[in-house]
Amino acid sequence: MATIPDPHLAMVRPVTPRTPQGCEECLKEHSPWVHLRLCLTCGHVGCCDSSPLKHARRHAGSAGHPIVQSFQPGEDWRWCYVHEALV
């Protein structure tokens, strides 16, 4: 898939994962997740849209941080929730 130029990339910062062991909210709620996404604005680790609670998307909407990167080993793609596209 091709990436698109995205104005939200200006929000990307060097981040440290806040909960490198898993989804921040799922860990608190003892809920399962499928894959993890890292917010590239603040370091929030959330679960993907295939997970029951979709915390990464919720965080993007509530915090206004639309750019995430896969937090899965061996993956390095980034996604913009606003444009629903790889960036």
Backbone atoms as SQL, in Angstrom:
CREATE TABLE atoms (id INTEGER PRIMARY KEY, chain TEXT, resi INTEGER, resn TEXT, atom TEXT, x REAL, y REAL, z REAL);
INSERT INTO atoms VALUES
  (1, 'A', 1, 'MET', 'N', 0.833, -1.187, 0.000),
  (2, 'A', 1, 'MET', 'CA', 0.000, 0.000, 0.000),
  (3, 'A', 1, 'MET', 'C', 0.876, 1.248, 0.000),
  (4, 'A', 2, 'ALA', 'N', 0.481, 2.227, -0.746),
  (5, 'A', 2, 'ALA', 'CA', 1.213, 3.489, -0.795),
  (6, 'A', 2, 'ALA', 'C', 0.825, 4.360, 0.395),
  (7, 'A', 3, 'THR', 'N', 1.761, 5.166, 0.820),
  (8, 'A', 3, 'THR', 'CA', 1.475, 6.117, 1.894),
  (9, 'A', 3, 'THR', 'C', 1.094, 7.451, 1.268),
  (10, 'A', 4, 'ILE', 'N', 0.419, 8.268, 2.053),
  (11, 'A', 4, 'ILE', 'CA', 0.008, 9.583, 1.567),
  (12, 'A', 4, 'ILE', 'C', 0.677, 10.663, 2.408),
  (13, 'A', 5, 'PRO', 'N', 0.922, 11.862, 1.828),
  (14, 'A', 5, 'PRO', 'CA', 1.387, 12.967, 2.659),
  (15, 'A', 5, 'PRO', 'C', 0.251, 13.345, 3.618),
  (16, 'A', 6, 'ASP', 'N', 0.564, 13.572, 4.848),
  (17, 'A', 6, 'ASP', 'CA', -0.478, 13.817, 5.842),
  (18, 'A', 6, 'ASP', 'C', -0.069, 14.972, 6.742),
  (19, 'A', 7, 'PRO', 'N', -0.904, 16.019, 6.869),
  (20, 'A', 7, 'PRO', 'CA', -0.560, 17.153, 7.725),
  (21, 'A', 7, 'PRO', 'C', -0.445, 16.770, 9.202),
  (22, 'A', 8, 'HIS', 'N', -1.054, 15.661, 9.596),
  (23, 'A', 8, 'HIS', 'CA', -0.974, 15.233, 10.991),
  (24, 'A', 8, 'HIS', 'C', 0.406, 14.705, 11.379),
  (25, 'A', 9, 'LEU', 'N', 1.253, 14.442, 10.390),
  (26, 'A', 9, 'LEU', 'CA', 2.607, 13.975, 10.699),
  (27, 'A', 9, 'LEU', 'C', 3.388, 15.002, 11.512),
  (28, 'A', 10, 'ALA', 'N', 2.987, 16.260, 11.459),
  (29, 'A', 10, 'ALA', 'CA', 3.640, 17.298, 12.265),
  (30, 'A', 10, 'ALA', 'C', 3.451, 17.050, 13.758),
  (31, 'A', 11, 'MET', 'N', 2.480, 16.209, 14.125),
  (32, 'A', 11, 'MET', 'CA', 2.216, 15.897, 15.530),
  (33, 'A', 11, 'MET', 'C', 3.104, 14.780, 16.060),
  (34, 'A', 12, 'VAL', 'N', 3.855, 14.120, 15.182),
  (35, 'A', 12, 'VAL', 'CA', 4.713, 13.005, 15.585),
  (36, 'A', 12, 'VAL', 'C', 5.890, 13.538, 16.399),
  (37, 'A', 13, 'ARG', 'N', 6.151, 12.902, 17.517),
  (38, 'A', 13, 'ARG', 'CA', 7.231, 13.266, 18.431),
  (39, 'A', 13, 'ARG', 'C', 8.029, 12.004, 18.778),
  (40, 'A', 14, 'PRO', 'N', 9.257, 12.164, 19.264),
  (41, 'A', 14, 'PRO', 'CA', 9.953, 10.998, 19.822),
  (42, 'A', 14, 'PRO', 'C', 9.197, 10.588, 21.093),
  (43, 'A', 15, 'VAL', 'N', 8.779, 9.351, 21.170),
  (44, 'A', 15, 'VAL', 'CA', 7.993, 8.908, 22.326),
  (45, 'A', 15, 'VAL', 'C', 8.604, 7.660, 22.942),
  (46, 'A', 16, 'THR', 'N', 8.290, 7.471, 24.210),
  (47, 'A', 16, 'THR', 'CA', 8.611, 6.240, 24.930),
  (48, 'A', 16, 'THR', 'C', 7.281, 5.576, 25.246),
  (49, 'A', 17, 'PRO', 'N', 7.120, 4.290, 24.910),
  (50, 'A', 17, 'PRO', 'CA', 5.858, 3.615, 25.231),
  (51, 'A', 17, 'PRO', 'C', 5.561, 3.686, 26.728),
  (52, 'A', 18, 'ARG', 'N', 4.358, 4.154, 27.064),
  (53, 'A', 18, 'ARG', 'CA', 3.980, 4.300, 28.481),
  (54, 'A', 18, 'ARG', 'C', 3.774, 2.946, 29.145),
  (55, 'A', 19, 'THR', 'N', 3.257, 1.986, 28.408),
  (56, 'A', 19, 'THR', 'CA', 3.054, 0.632, 28.943),
  (57, 'A', 19, 'THR', 'C', 3.562, -0.367, 27.911),
  (58, 'A', 20, 'PRO', 'N', 4.884, -0.579, 27.842),
  (59, 'A', 20, 'PRO', 'CA', 5.432, -1.464, 26.824),
  (60, 'A', 20, 'PRO', 'C', 4.961, -2.917, 26.942),
  (61, 'A', 21, 'GLN', 'N', 4.408, -3.283, 28.072),
  (62, 'A', 21, 'GLN', 'CA', 3.938, -4.657, 28.269),
  (63, 'A', 21, 'GLN', 'C', 2.561, -4.918, 27.666),
  (64, 'A', 22, 'GLY', 'N', 1.852, -3.858, 27.225),
  (65, 'A', 22, 'GLY', 'CA', 0.545, -4.080, 26.609),
  (66, 'A', 22, 'GLY', 'C', -0.317, -2.832, 26.579),
  (67, 'A', 23, 'CYS', 'N', -1.565, -3.020, 26.158),
  (68, 'A', 23, 'CYS', 'CA', -2.535, -1.925, 26.070),
  (69, 'A', 23, 'CYS', 'C', -2.775, -1.348, 27.468),
  (70, 'A', 24, 'GLU', 'N', -2.606, -0.042, 27.578),
  (71, 'A', 24, 'GLU', 'CA', -2.719, 0.633, 28.880),
  (72, 'A', 24, 'GLU', 'C', -4.065, 0.350, 29.554),
  (73, 'A', 25, 'GLU', 'N', -5.153, 0.536, 28.826),
  (74, 'A', 25, 'GLU', 'CA', -6.482, 0.340, 29.414),
  (75, 'A', 25, 'GLU', 'C', -6.799, -1.138, 29.631),
  (76, 'A', 26, 'CYS', 'N', -6.428, -1.987, 28.672),
  (77, 'A', 26, 'CYS', 'CA', -6.705, -3.430, 28.820),
  (78, 'A', 26, 'CYS', 'C', -5.976, -4.017, 30.023),
  (79, 'A', 27, 'LEU', 'N', -4.761, -3.541, 30.282),
  (80, 'A', 27, 'LEU', 'CA', -4.024, -4.020, 31.458),
  (81, 'A', 27, 'LEU', 'C', -4.779, -3.673, 32.739),
  (82, 'A', 28, 'LYS', 'N', -5.340, -2.456, 32.807),
  (83, 'A', 28, 'LYS', 'CA', -6.095, -2.033, 33.994),
  (84, 'A', 28, 'LYS', 'C', -7.399, -2.818, 34.131),
  (85, 'A', 29, 'GLU', 'N', -8.034, -3.113, 32.977),
  (86, 'A', 29, 'GLU', 'CA', -9.347, -3.772, 32.965),
  (87, 'A', 29, 'GLU', 'C', -9.255, -5.299, 32.868),
  (88, 'A', 30, 'HIS', 'N', -8.033, -5.825, 32.756),
  (89, 'A', 30, 'HIS', 'CA', -7.826, -7.275, 32.578),
  (90, 'A', 30, 'HIS', 'C', -8.587, -7.792, 31.360),
  (91, 'A', 31, 'SER', 'N', -8.489, -7.024, 30.275),
  (92, 'A', 31, 'SER', 'CA', -9.173, -7.359, 29.027),
  (93, 'A', 31, 'SER', 'C', -8.136, -7.825, 27.994),
  (94, 'A', 32, 'PRO', 'N', -8.514, -8.719, 27.087),
  (95, 'A', 32, 'PRO', 'CA', -7.561, -9.187, 26.070),
  (96, 'A', 32, 'PRO', 'C', -7.437, -8.194, 24.915),
  (97, 'A', 33, 'TRP', 'N', -6.348, -8.298, 24.179),
  (98, 'A', 33, 'TRP', 'CA', -6.169, -7.513, 22.963),
  (99, 'A', 33, 'TRP', 'C', -5.596, -8.422, 21.889),
  (100, 'A', 34, 'VAL', 'N', -5.672, -7.947, 20.632),
  (101, 'A', 34, 'VAL', 'CA', -5.164, -8.716, 19.501),
  (102, 'A', 34, 'VAL', 'C', -3.781, -8.195, 19.093),
  (103, 'A', 35, 'HIS', 'N', -3.698, -6.914, 18.736),
  (104, 'A', 35, 'HIS', 'CA', -2.438, -6.272, 18.364),
  (105, 'A', 35, 'HIS', 'C', -2.364, -4.914, 19.047),
  (106, 'A', 36, 'LEU', 'N', -1.157, -4.359, 19.092),
  (107, 'A', 36, 'LEU', 'CA', -0.948, -3.095, 19.792),
  (108, 'A', 36, 'LEU', 'C', -0.537, -1.986, 18.834),
  (109, 'A', 37, 'ARG', 'N', -0.924, -0.758, 19.189),
  (110, 'A', 37, 'ARG', 'CA', -0.585, 0.445, 18.437),
  (111, 'A', 37, 'ARG', 'C', 0.021, 1.467, 19.389),
  (112, 'A', 38, 'LEU', 'N', 1.059, 2.164, 18.927),
  (113, 'A', 38, 'LEU', 'CA', 1.757, 3.167, 19.726),
  (114, 'A', 38, 'LEU', 'C', 1.407, 4.555, 19.218),
  (115, 'A', 39, 'CYS', 'N', 0.878, 5.406, 20.079),
  (116, 'A', 39, 'CYS', 'CA', 0.598, 6.799, 19.727),
  (117, 'A', 39, 'CYS', 'C', 1.928, 7.523, 19.551),
  (118, 'A', 40, 'LEU', 'N', 2.115, 8.124, 18.386),
  (119, 'A', 40, 'LEU', 'CA', 3.377, 8.804, 18.098),
  (120, 'A', 40, 'LEU', 'C', 3.389, 10.258, 18.546),
  (121, 'A', 41, 'THR', 'N', 2.383, 10.664, 19.306),
  (122, 'A', 41, 'THR', 'CA', 2.382, 11.997, 19.908),
  (123, 'A', 41, 'THR', 'C', 2.721, 11.926, 21.393),
  (124, 'A', 42, 'CYS', 'N', 2.185, 10.893, 22.107),
  (125, 'A', 42, 'CYS', 'CA', 2.386, 10.857, 23.563),
  (126, 'A', 42, 'CYS', 'C', 2.911, 9.530, 24.115),
  (127, 'A', 43, 'GLY', 'N', 2.973, 8.470, 23.303),
  (128, 'A', 43, 'GLY', 'CA', 3.486, 7.199, 23.796),
  (129, 'A', 43, 'GLY', 'C', 2.435, 6.259, 24.361),
  (130, 'A', 44, 'HIS', 'N', 1.163, 6.620, 24.258),
  (131, 'A', 44, 'HIS', 'CA', 0.093, 5.723, 24.711),
  (132, 'A', 44, 'HIS', 'C', 0.152, 4.427, 23.905),
  (133, 'A', 45, 'VAL', 'N', 0.027, 3.295, 24.579),
  (134, 'A', 45, 'VAL', 'CA', -0.059, 1.995, 23.910),
  (135, 'A', 45, 'VAL', 'C', -1.497, 1.531, 24.016),
  (136, 'A', 46, 'GLY', 'N', -2.139, 1.323, 22.862),
  (137, 'A', 46, 'GLY', 'CA', -3.539, 0.902, 22.837),
  (138, 'A', 46, 'GLY', 'C', -3.730, -0.306, 21.945),
  (139, 'A', 47, 'CYS', 'N', -4.868, -0.947, 22.110),
  (140, 'A', 47, 'CYS', 'CA', -5.180, -2.130, 21.304),
  (141, 'A', 47, 'CYS', 'C', -5.810, -1.734, 19.976),
  (142, 'A', 48, 'CYS', 'N', -5.655, -2.599, 18.984),
  (143, 'A', 48, 'CYS', 'CA', -6.072, -2.329, 17.609),
  (144, 'A', 48, 'CYS', 'C', -7.583, -2.464, 17.413),
  (145, 'A', 49, 'ASP', 'N', -8.017, -2.155, 16.200),
  (146, 'A', 49, 'ASP', 'CA', -9.439, -2.233, 15.855),
  (147, 'A', 49, 'ASP', 'C', -9.962, -3.667, 15.803),
  (148, 'A', 50, 'SER', 'N', -9.088, -4.656, 15.741),
  (149, 'A', 50, 'SER', 'CA', -9.521, -6.060, 15.808),
  (150, 'A', 50, 'SER', 'C', -9.716, -6.520, 17.245),
  (151, 'A', 51, 'SER', 'N', -9.266, -5.731, 18.198),
  (152, 'A', 51, 'SER', 'CA', -9.432, -6.044, 19.623),
  (153, 'A', 51, 'SER', 'C', -10.830, -5.628, 20.065),
  (154, 'A', 52, 'PRO', 'N', -11.360, -6.288, 21.100),
  (155, 'A', 52, 'PRO', 'CA', -12.735, -5.984, 21.525),
  (156, 'A', 52, 'PRO', 'C', -12.987, -4.516, 21.880),
  (157, 'A', 53, 'LEU', 'N', -12.024, -3.841, 22.490),
  (158, 'A', 53, 'LEU', 'CA', -12.286, -2.493, 23.007),
  (159, 'A', 53, 'LEU', 'C', -11.655, -1.357, 22.197),
  (160, 'A', 54, 'LYS', 'N', -10.831, -1.650, 21.230),
  (161, 'A', 54, 'LYS', 'CA', -10.309, -0.647, 20.280),
  (162, 'A', 54, 'LYS', 'C', -9.756, 0.610, 20.962),
  (163, 'A', 55, 'HIS', 'N', -8.914, 0.425, 21.975),
  (164, 'A', 55, 'HIS', 'CA', -8.434, 1.562, 22.759),
  (165, 'A', 55, 'HIS', 'C', -7.539, 2.517, 21.973),
  (166, 'A', 56, 'ALA', 'N', -6.783, 2.048, 20.990),
  (167, 'A', 56, 'ALA', 'CA', -5.925, 2.968, 20.223),
  (168, 'A', 56, 'ALA', 'C', -6.783, 3.982, 19.471),
  (169, 'A', 57, 'ARG', 'N', -7.841, 3.517, 18.824),
  (170, 'A', 57, 'ARG', 'CA', -8.741, 4.422, 18.097),
  (171, 'A', 57, 'ARG', 'C', -9.442, 5.371, 19.078),
  (172, 'A', 58, 'ARG', 'N', -9.879, 4.856, 20.212),
  (173, 'A', 58, 'ARG', 'CA', -10.535, 5.719, 21.214),
  (174, 'A', 58, 'ARG', 'C', -9.598, 6.819, 21.682),
  (175, 'A', 59, 'HIS', 'N', -8.329, 6.446, 21.938),
  (176, 'A', 59, 'HIS', 'CA', -7.342, 7.433, 22.374),
  (177, 'A', 59, 'HIS', 'C', -7.127, 8.483, 21.291),
  (178, 'A', 60, 'ALA', 'N', -7.006, 8.057, 20.041),
  (179, 'A', 60, 'ALA', 'CA', -6.806, 9.002, 18.939),
  (180, 'A', 60, 'ALA', 'C', -7.935, 10.023, 18.891),
  (181, 'A', 61, 'GLY', 'N', -9.169, 9.568, 19.077),
  (182, 'A', 61, 'GLY', 'CA', -10.316, 10.473, 19.043),
  (183, 'A', 61, 'GLY', 'C', -10.403, 11.382, 20.247),
  (184, 'A', 62, 'SER', 'N', -10.203, 10.835, 21.436),
  (185, 'A', 62, 'SER', 'CA', -10.371, 11.639, 22.648),
  (186, 'A', 62, 'SER', 'C', -9.191, 12.571, 22.905),
  (187, 'A', 63, 'ALA', 'N', -7.982, 12.139, 22.586),
  (188, 'A', 63, 'ALA', 'CA', -6.797, 12.962, 22.844),
  (189, 'A', 63, 'ALA', 'C', -6.429, 13.843, 21.652),
  (190, 'A', 64, 'GLY', 'N', -7.003, 13.546, 20.486),
  (191, 'A', 64, 'GLY', 'CA', -6.648, 14.304, 19.294),
  (192, 'A', 64, 'GLY', 'C', -5.264, 13.959, 18.771),
  (193, 'A', 65, 'HIS', 'N', -4.855, 12.714, 18.981),
  (194, 'A', 65, 'HIS', 'CA', -3.550, 12.220, 18.526),
  (195, 'A', 65, 'HIS', 'C', -3.786, 11.163, 17.443),
  (196, 'A', 66, 'PRO', 'N', -3.874, 11.546, 16.174),
  (197, 'A', 66, 'PRO', 'CA', -4.323, 10.624, 15.138),
  (198, 'A', 66, 'PRO', 'C', -3.289, 9.650, 14.575),
  (199, 'A', 67, 'ILE', 'N', -1.994, 9.866, 14.811),
  (200, 'A', 67, 'ILE', 'CA', -0.977, 9.023, 14.178),
  (201, 'A', 67, 'ILE', 'C', -0.473, 7.959, 15.150),
  (202, 'A', 68, 'VAL', 'N', -0.586, 6.702, 14.712),
  (203, 'A', 68, 'VAL', 'CA', -0.062, 5.577, 15.493),
  (204, 'A', 68, 'VAL', 'C', 0.903, 4.779, 14.633),
  (205, 'A', 69, 'GLN', 'N', 1.716, 4.008, 15.316),
  (206, 'A', 69, 'GLN', 'CA', 2.603, 3.061, 14.651),
  (207, 'A', 69, 'GLN', 'C', 2.300, 1.690, 15.217),
  (208, 'A', 70, 'SER', 'N', 2.426, 0.679, 14.381),
  (209, 'A', 70, 'SER', 'CA', 2.263, -0.676, 14.898),
  (210, 'A', 70, 'SER', 'C', 3.270, -0.890, 16.017),
  (211, 'A', 71, 'PHE', 'N', 2.836, -1.525, 17.083),
  (212, 'A', 71, 'PHE', 'CA', 3.723, -1.846, 18.206),
  (213, 'A', 71, 'PHE', 'C', 3.946, -3.358, 18.251),
  (214, 'A', 72, 'GLN', 'N', 3.868, -3.974, 17.084),
  (215, 'A', 72, 'GLN', 'CA', 4.106, -5.409, 16.946),
  (216, 'A', 72, 'GLN', 'C', 5.544, -5.628, 16.488),
  (217, 'A', 73, 'PRO', 'N', 6.224, -6.637, 17.030),
  (218, 'A', 73, 'PRO', 'CA', 7.598, -6.927, 16.596),
  (219, 'A', 73, 'PRO', 'C', 7.659, -7.140, 15.080),
  (220, 'A', 74, 'GLY', 'N', 8.644, -6.508, 14.451),
  (221, 'A', 74, 'GLY', 'CA', 8.860, -6.672, 13.022),
  (222, 'A', 74, 'GLY', 'C', 7.995, -5.805, 12.132),
  (223, 'A', 75, 'GLU', 'N', 7.104, -4.988, 12.706),
  (224, 'A', 75, 'GLU', 'CA', 6.258, -4.098, 11.914),
  (225, 'A', 75, 'GLU', 'C', 6.661, -2.653, 12.189),
  (226, 'A', 76, 'ASP', 'N', 6.667, -1.820, 11.144),
  (227, 'A', 76, 'ASP', 'CA', 7.053, -0.422, 11.354),
  (228, 'A', 76, 'ASP', 'C', 6.151, 0.559, 10.614),
  (229, 'A', 77, 'TRP', 'N', 4.961, 0.125, 10.210),
  (230, 'A', 77, 'TRP', 'CA', 4.045, 1.004, 9.498),
  (231, 'A', 77, 'TRP', 'C', 3.344, 1.975, 10.452),
  (232, 'A', 78, 'ARG', 'N', 2.888, 3.100, 9.869),
  (233, 'A', 78, 'ARG', 'CA', 2.165, 4.121, 10.632),
  (234, 'A', 78, 'ARG', 'C', 0.809, 4.368, 9.973),
  (235, 'A', 79, 'TRP', 'N', -0.162, 4.768, 10.786),
  (236, 'A', 79, 'TRP', 'CA', -1.547, 4.932, 10.331),
  (237, 'A', 79, 'TRP', 'C', -2.101, 6.241, 10.866),
  (238, 'A', 80, 'CYS', 'N', -2.885, 6.927, 10.040),
  (239, 'A', 80, 'CYS', 'CA', -3.599, 8.128, 10.489),
  (240, 'A', 80, 'CYS', 'C', -5.082, 7.763, 10.619),
  (241, 'A', 81, 'TYR', 'N', -5.620, 7.895, 11.822),
  (242, 'A', 81, 'TYR', 'CA', -7.049, 7.589, 12.050),
  (243, 'A', 81, 'TYR', 'C', -7.960, 8.613, 11.397),
  (244, 'A', 82, 'VAL', 'N', -7.516, 9.847, 11.236),
  (245, 'A', 82, 'VAL', 'CA', -8.348, 10.873, 10.605),
  (246, 'A', 82, 'VAL', 'C', -8.549, 10.549, 9.119),
  (247, 'A', 83, 'HIS', 'N', -7.453, 10.247, 8.432),
  (248, 'A', 83, 'HIS', 'CA', -7.514, 9.980, 7.003),
  (249, 'A', 83, 'HIS', 'C', -7.719, 8.502, 6.665),
  (250, 'A', 84, 'GLU', 'N', -7.712, 7.631, 7.695),
  (251, 'A', 84, 'GLU', 'CA', -7.864, 6.192, 7.486),
  (252, 'A', 84, 'GLU', 'C', -6.900, 5.703, 6.416),
  (253, 'A', 85, 'ALA', 'N', -5.610, 6.047, 6.594),
  (254, 'A', 85, 'ALA', 'CA', -4.613, 5.710, 5.587),
  (255, 'A', 85, 'ALA', 'C', -3.229, 5.529, 6.223),
  (256, 'A', 86, 'LEU', 'N', -2.401, 4.733, 5.540),
  (257, 'A', 86, 'LEU', 'CA', -0.995, 4.614, 5.928),
  (258, 'A', 86, 'LEU', 'C', -0.300, 5.936, 5.671),
  (259, 'A', 87, 'VAL', 'N', 0.599, 6.298, 6.546),
  (260, 'A', 87, 'VAL', 'CA', 1.363, 7.538, 6.381),
  (261, 'A', 87, 'VAL', 'C', 2.850, 7.268, 6.564);
